[in-house]
Amino acid sequence: MANIKSAQKKNRQRIRRQARNSAQKAAMRTAVKKLRAAVAAKDQPQAAALLKSATSLISRLGRRGVIKKRTSSRHVSRLTVAFNALAK
């Protein structure tokens, strides 16, 4: 445990940020799972809506630094490819 006041504050901030980032990553994984399930079920209207919300969420997390930008781009790209394969 930190003894210095500024170190204690940094520790509190770290815990808050860690919890926020963890929750946001969990929401991202849930959105991806829902989209992949809709694609597997060949439900194009629902998949289209889920793709829009999932890509928006993933891009936002990439911009905010929760996940790396290239990682967010890769996720968005792969989900888009999966959705476009459904349309064919």
C-alpha positions as a Markdown table, in Angstrom:
| # | Residue | x | y | z |
|---|---|---|---|---|
| 1 | Met | 0.0 | 0.0 | 0.0 |
| 2 | Ala | 1.3 | 3.5 | -0.9 |
| 3 | Asn | 2.2 | 5.8 | 1.9 |
| 4 | Ile | 2.5 | 9.0 | 0.0 |
| 5 | Lys | -0.7 | 11.0 | -0.6 |
| 6 | Ser | -0.2 | 11.5 | -4.3 |
| 7 | Ala | 0.6 | 7.7 | -4.7 |
| 8 | Gln | -2.6 | 6.9 | -2.9 |
| 9 | Lys | -4.6 | 9.1 | -5.2 |
| 10 | Lys | -3.0 | 7.6 | -8.3 |
| 11 | Asn | -3.9 | 4.1 | -6.9 |
| 12 | Arg | -7.5 | 5.2 | -6.5 |
| 13 | Gln | -7.6 | 6.6 | -10.0 |
| 14 | Arg | -6.0 | 3.4 | -11.4 |
| 15 | Ile | -8.7 | 1.3 | -9.7 |
| 16 | Arg | -11.5 | 3.4 | -11.1 |
| 17 | Arg | -10.0 | 3.4 | -14.6 |
| 18 | Gln | -9.4 | -0.3 | -14.5 |
| 19 | Ala | -13.0 | -1.0 | -13.6 |
| 20 | Arg | -14.3 | 1.3 | -16.3 |
| 21 | Asn | -12.0 | -0.2 | -19.0 |
| 22 | Ser | -12.9 | -3.7 | -17.9 |
| 23 | Ala | -16.7 | -3.0 | -18.2 |
| 24 | Gln | -16.3 | -1.4 | -21.6 |
| 25 | Lys | -14.3 | -4.3 | -22.9 |
| 26 | Ala | -16.9 | -6.7 | -21.6 |
| 27 | Ala | -19.6 | -4.7 | -23.4 |
| 28 | Met | -17.6 | -4.9 | -26.6 |
| 29 | Arg | -17.2 | -8.6 | -26.3 |
| 30 | Thr | -21.0 | -9.0 | -25.7 |
| 31 | Ala | -21.7 | -6.9 | -28.8 |
| 32 | Val | -19.4 | -8.9 | -30.9 |
| 33 | Lys | -20.9 | -12.2 | -29.7 |
| 34 | Lys | -24.5 | -11.0 | -30.5 |
| 35 | Leu | -23.4 | -9.9 | -34.0 |
| 36 | Arg | -21.6 | -13.2 | -34.7 |
| 37 | Ala | -24.8 | -15.1 | -33.4 |
| 38 | Ala | -27.0 | -13.0 | -35.8 |
| 39 | Val | -24.6 | -13.7 | -38.7 |
| 40 | Ala | -24.6 | -17.4 | -37.9 |
| 41 | Ala | -28.4 | -17.4 | -37.8 |
| 42 | Lys | -28.5 | -15.6 | -41.1 |
| 43 | Asp | -30.7 | -12.8 | -39.7 |
| 44 | Gln | -29.6 | -10.0 | -41.9 |
| 45 | Pro | -31.8 | -7.1 | -40.6 |
| 46 | Gln | -30.8 | -7.7 | -37.0 |
| 47 | Ala | -27.2 | -8.3 | -38.0 |
| 48 | Ala | -27.2 | -4.9 | -39.8 |
| 49 | Ala | -28.4 | -3.1 | -36.7 |
| 50 | Leu | -25.9 | -5.0 | -34.5 |
| 51 | Leu | -23.1 | -4.3 | -36.9 |
| 52 | Lys | -23.7 | -0.5 | -36.7 |
| 53 | Ser | -23.8 | -0.5 | -32.9 |
| 54 | Ala | -20.8 | -2.8 | -32.5 |
| 55 | Thr | -18.6 | -1.0 | -34.9 |
| 56 | Ser | -19.5 | 2.3 | -33.3 |
| 57 | Leu | -18.6 | 0.9 | -29.8 |
| 58 | Ile | -15.4 | -0.6 | -31.0 |
| 59 | Ser | -14.3 | 2.5 | -32.8 |
| 60 | Arg | -15.0 | 4.6 | -29.7 |
| 61 | Leu | -13.0 | 2.3 | -27.5 |
| 62 | Gly | -10.1 | 2.6 | -29.9 |
| 63 | Arg | -10.3 | 6.4 | -29.9 |
| 64 | Arg | -10.3 | 6.5 | -26.1 |
| 65 | Gly | -7.4 | 4.2 | -25.7 |
| 66 | Val | -9.3 | 1.3 | -24.0 |
| 67 | Ile | -8.1 | -0.9 | -26.9 |
| 68 | Lys | -5.4 | 0.0 | -29.4 |
| 69 | Lys | -6.5 | 1.8 | -32.6 |
| 70 | Arg | -5.2 | -0.9 | -34.9 |
| 71 | Thr | -7.0 | -3.6 | -32.8 |
| 72 | Ser | -10.2 | -1.7 | -33.1 |
| 73 | Ser | -9.7 | -1.3 | -36.9 |
| 74 | Arg | -9.0 | -5.1 | -37.2 |
| 75 | His | -12.2 | -6.0 | -35.2 |
| 76 | Val | -14.4 | -3.7 | -37.3 |
| 77 | Ser | -12.9 | -5.0 | -40.5 |
| 78 | Arg | -13.4 | -8.6 | -39.6 |
| 79 | Leu | -17.0 | -8.0 | -38.4 |
| 80 | Thr | -17.8 | -6.2 | -41.6 |
| 81 | Val | -16.4 | -9.0 | -43.7 |
| 82 | Ala | -18.5 | -11.5 | -41.8 |
| 83 | Phe | -21.6 | -9.4 | -42.3 |
| 84 | Asn | -20.9 | -8.9 | -46.1 |
| 85 | Ala | -20.5 | -12.6 | -46.5 |
| 86 | Leu | -24.0 | -13.0 | -45.1 |
| 87 | Ala | -25.3 | -10.6 | -47.8 |
| 88 | Lys | -24.0 | -12.8 | -50.6 |
